[in-house]
Amino acid sequence: MDGARLIDRLALDSDAERRDVVEGLRGRPARIAPKYFYDEVGCALYGAICRLPEYYPTRTEAAIFERHRREIAEAAGRGRQFVDLGAGDCAKARQWLASLRPSRYVAVDIAIHEIASALGGLAPDFPDLPMAGVATDFSRVLDLDGALDDTPALFFYPGSSIGNFTPEEATAFLGRVRGYCARRPGSALLIGVDGRKEKAVLEAAYDDAAGVTAAFNRNMLRHLNVRFGFDFAPAAFGHVGRYDEALGRVEMHLESLREQVVHLDGEPRRFPAGERIHTESSYKYSPEGFEALLAAAGFGAVRRWESAQQPYFVFLAS
Ligand SMILES: C[S@@+](CC[C@H](N)C(=O)[O-])C[C@H]1O[C@@H](n2cnc3c(N)ncnc32)[C@H](O)[C@@H]1O
């Protein structure tokens, strides 16, 4: 990763992490946090999901950015520190570097291998741009100390990843981003948010015909086996992606296809046929609903761009 500094804040308390995962899997309903999707295979599968015909969010957001790039860049301000939350392969940020001309680029992600390799690819193309990677789990704490200076920052959170938090968690998380902005006057947040839409469109996006999302979901079990020494049989779980209209969220689950026993730290956990493990929620918002959430997080001024094709919104909040 020539030319970029990598700050590793991941391995803070691996025992507590293991306890959390085991407790979640023993619970009824069982759950696994979506952050466990993103090992190397999971990151590659996410990239494949973004290219699926059913997965409208990536191309819808890209079209909004493409169409309004100059206007958004002017509103956001040039020369800021550009902080990419959940940067992944850094592909979306790359598209912004020429128009935003940031003073530095900071890629933040739990997938340390992914940002290390992405920054390695980006640095030679932007030799004058200081870059850093912060490997951290921001669902626990957003700790960017040491990675930012006191000048204004533009926080970038695309892909509607905010939907993986509950609205309460999202408010708290954005409140922390707002805290960083408040300490650096002139800072802002640029965020992509998926809107509520027809059930069929949403369910196709999270349960595609080629089975890529199913593979992404099941890969989480393989990742947990490698990471924690469990003995899940991933093929013995089916993929479920359903929209709950009342809650305004798509839920992904893994459903036990037969009676089976999995050993979690040596202790058996029985999964009867039909029992589900909740792996992800993706909350969908109305524009007014998300603006209220931004206000609750402390943001005062909000601008919005949207797609004519699908309810999908880009907000610039300061
Ligand atoms: C849905 S992908 C979005 C990637 C990219 N920003 C985009 O919009 O296409 C979510 C990204 O956030 C990262 N991520 C997920 N949970 C995280 C967490 N708790 N802390 C830090 N990064 C996380 C994943 O590793 C992944 O790169």
The ligand as an SDF file (V2000), in Angstrom:
LIG
                    3D

 27 29  0  0  0  0  0  0  0  0999 V2000
  -22.5780   -2.0120    1.4240 C   0  0  0  0  0  0  0  0  0  0  0  0
  -20.8230   -1.8240    1.3840 S   0  0  0  0  0  0  0  0  0  0  0  0
  -20.6250   -0.2010    0.6600 C   0  0  0  0  0  0  0  0  0  0  0  0
  -19.2920    0.0020   -0.0210 C   0  0  0  0  0  0  0  0  0  0  0  0
  -19.1650    1.2980   -0.8130 C   0  0  0  0  0  0  0  0  0  0  0  0
  -19.0590    2.4550    0.0760 N   0  0  0  0  0  0  0  0  0  0  0  0
  -20.3360    1.4780   -1.7460 C   0  0  0  0  0  0  0  0  0  0  0  0
  -21.1590    2.3590   -1.4970 O   0  0  0  0  0  0  0  0  0  0  0  0
  -20.4410    0.7090   -2.7050 O   0  0  0  0  0  0  0  0  0  0  0  0
  -20.5040   -1.4990    3.0720 C   0  0  0  0  0  0  0  0  0  0  0  0
  -19.0450   -1.2280    3.3990 C   0  0  0  0  0  0  0  0  0  0  0  0
  -18.9760   -0.8450    4.7730 O   0  0  0  0  0  0  0  0  0  0  0  0
  -18.0510   -1.6620    5.4520 C   0  0  0  0  0  0  0  0  0  0  0  0
  -18.5880   -1.8810    6.7970 N   0  0  0  0  0  0  0  0  0  0  0  0
  -19.6700   -2.6400    7.1500 C   0  0  0  0  0  0  0  0  0  0  0  0
  -19.8670   -2.6030    8.4770 N   0  0  0  0  0  0  0  0  0  0  0  0
  -18.8870   -1.8010    8.9830 C   0  0  0  0  0  0  0  0  0  0  0  0
  -18.5450   -1.3960   10.3060 C   0  0  0  0  0  0  0  0  0  0  0  0
  -19.2740   -1.7880   11.3600 N   0  0  0  0  0  0  0  0  0  0  0  0
  -17.4700   -0.5830   10.4760 N   0  0  0  0  0  0  0  0  0  0  0  0
  -16.7330   -0.1660    9.3960 C   0  0  0  0  0  0  0  0  0  0  0  0
  -17.0060   -0.5380    8.1170 N   0  0  0  0  0  0  0  0  0  0  0  0
  -18.0640   -1.3420    7.9200 C   0  0  0  0  0  0  0  0  0  0  0  0
  -17.9580   -2.9370    4.6520 C   0  0  0  0  0  0  0  0  0  0  0  0
  -16.7280   -3.5990    4.8470 O   0  0  0  0  0  0  0  0  0  0  0  0
  -18.1710   -2.4390    3.2250 C   0  0  0  0  0  0  0  0  0  0  0  0
  -16.9660   -2.0890    2.6010 O   0  0  0  0  0  0  0  0  0  0  0  0
  1  2  1  0
  2  3  1  0
  2 10  1  0
  3  4  1  0
  4  5  1  0
  5  6  1  0
  5  7  1  0
  7  8  2  0
  7  9  1  0
 10 11  1  0
 11 12  1  0
 11 26  1  0
 12 13  1  0
 13 14  1  0
 13 24  1  0
 14 15  1  0
 14 23  1  0
 15 16  2  0
 16 17  1  0
 17 18  1  0
 17 23  2  0
 18 19  1  0
 18 20  2  0
 20 21  1  0
 21 22  2  0
 22 23  1  0
 24 25  1  0
 24 26  1  0
 26 27  1  0
M  CHG  2   2   1   9  -1
M  END
$$$$
